[in-house]
Amino acid sequence: MWRLIKVLFFLCLIAAVVLVGYAYLGPIFFPADFAAPTSEFNQPVVLETE
């Protein structure tokens, strides 16, 4: 049982390191995934006031 807990802890630790690495290095290697939308969207808004 203790071995299973250690393996799960190790996998969670590796997943956290990979997630942080992707957040920091992702824009360098995958710029399209982190780019803001480039199309403009206009929609008229009608405000009803009294």
C-alpha positions in Angstrom: 0.0 0.0 0.0 2.8 2.4 0.9 4.4 1.7 -2.5 1.2 2.7 -4.3 1.0 6.0 -2.4 4.6 6.8 -3.3 4.0 6.0 -7.0 0.9 8.2 -7.1 2.7 11.0 -5.3 5.6 10.7 -7.8 3.2 10.8 -10.7 1.4 13.9 -9.3 4.8 15.6 -8.8 5.8 14.9 -12.4 2.4 16.0 -13.7 2.8 19.3 -11.8 6.3 19.9 -13.2 5.1 19.2 -16.8 2.2 21.5 -16.4 4.4 24.4 -15.1 6.9 23.7 -17.9 4.2 23.8 -20.5 2.9 27.1 -19.1 6.3 28.7 -19.3 7.8 27.0 -22.4 4.5 26.5 -24.3 4.4 30.0 -25.9 7.9 29.5 -27.3 7.3 26.1 -28.9 3.5 26.3 -29.6 2.7 30.0 -30.2 -0.6 29.2 -32.0 -2.0 27.6 -28.9 -1.4 30.7 -26.8 -2.3 33.3 -29.3 -5.2 35.6 -28.8 -8.1 35.5 -31.3 -7.4 37.7 -34.2 -10.9 38.2 -35.6 -13.0 41.2 -34.5 -16.5 40.5 -33.3 -19.1 43.3 -33.3 -22.6 42.9 -32.0 -25.1 45.7 -31.5 -26.4 46.1 -27.9 -29.8 47.8 -27.1 -30.0 49.2 -23.6 -33.5 49.7 -22.3 -33.7 52.6 -20.0 -36.7 54.3 -18.4 
